[in-house]
Amino acid sequence: MYICNIQNKKMFREAYSTLIEWKNETKRKPLLFRGARQIGKSYLVKQLGENEFDNYILINFKKTPELIKLFNTFDPYKIVEQN
């Protein structure tokens, strides 16, 4: 998912609405954000996690690159088993 600069409130609402649709999917895939720097990706994910879930994990590979090795597979069960 690519998110445009969400400093604009309308863009934030549109991006957040898209994430709510993702959340409501019965068989949703993991969420991966990629995009330019300083456009609000982390803020948007934090808002989603805090407002829509009882628990969430936010992993920033730029801040903790040592965690990249945990995701050498796309199988969530194997990822959890590694810990």
Phi, psi and omega per residue, in radians:
M1 nan 2.256 3.113
Y2 -1.885 2.212 -3.099
I3 -1.915 2.244 3.055
C4 -1.314 3.012 3.131
N5 -0.976 2.080 -3.046
I6 -1.779 0.344 3.054
Q7 -1.131 -0.444 3.052
N8 -1.338 2.212 -3.063
K9 -1.084 -0.619 3.127
K10 -1.129 -0.756 3.119
M11 -1.128 -0.669 3.103
F12 -1.066 -0.827 -3.135
R13 -1.060 -0.707 3.133
E14 -1.145 -0.779 3.126
A15 -1.131 -0.738 3.138
Y16 -1.119 -0.703 3.098
S17 -1.070 -0.695 3.091
T18 -1.089 -0.697 3.123
L19 -1.199 -0.605 3.082
I20 -1.133 -0.695 3.068
E21 -1.058 -0.763 3.104
W22 -1.043 -0.793 -3.118
K23 -1.048 -0.641 -3.069
N24 -1.446 -0.083 3.064
E25 -1.154 2.432 3.140
T26 -1.287 -0.578 3.124
K27 -2.133 1.122 -3.102
R28 -1.373 2.616 3.093
K29 -1.602 2.838 3.086
P30 -0.994 2.656 -3.097
L31 -1.709 2.197 3.124
L32 -2.236 2.147 3.129
F33 -1.817 2.319 3.050
R34 -2.400 2.596 3.113
G35 2.854 3.133 -3.129
A36 -1.078 2.852 3.116
R37 -1.275 2.648 2.971
Q38 1.048 0.672 3.113
I39 -1.975 0.012 3.059
G40 1.788 0.282 -3.131
K41 -1.069 -0.896 -3.111
S42 -1.096 -0.744 3.131
Y43 -1.044 -0.789 -3.124
L44 -1.093 -0.763 -3.141
V45 -1.162 -0.735 3.103
K46 -1.065 -0.759 3.117
Q47 -1.068 -0.775 3.113
L48 -1.061 -0.851 -3.124
G49 -1.075 -0.794 -3.101
E50 -1.207 -0.643 -3.031
N51 -1.597 -0.421 -2.962
E52 -2.039 -0.177 -3.064
F53 -2.305 2.618 3.039
D54 -1.244 -0.672 3.140
N55 -2.391 2.569 3.033
Y56 -2.702 2.763 3.096
I57 -2.152 2.226 3.092
L58 -1.969 2.056 -3.140
I59 -2.014 2.148 3.102
N60 -1.924 1.841 -3.076
F61 -1.169 -0.370 3.074
K62 -1.226 -0.659 -3.122
K63 -1.470 -0.515 -3.119
T64 -2.325 1.230 -3.086
P65 -1.101 -0.351 3.132
E66 -1.153 -0.296 3.119
L67 -1.396 -0.225 -3.136
I68 -0.986 -0.672 -3.090
K69 -1.106 -0.376 3.113
L70 -1.242 -0.308 -3.052
F71 -1.948 0.791 3.112
N72 -1.465 0.079 3.096
T73 -2.440 2.774 3.073
F74 -1.730 0.081 3.142
D75 -1.494 1.922 -3.082
P76 -1.052 -0.549 3.132
Y77 -1.155 -0.700 3.103
K78 -1.198 -0.648 3.106
I79 -1.078 -0.780 -3.136
V80 -1.185 -0.666 3.138
E81 -1.087 -0.505 -3.095
Q82 -1.191 -0.329 -3.066
N83 -1.625 nan nan
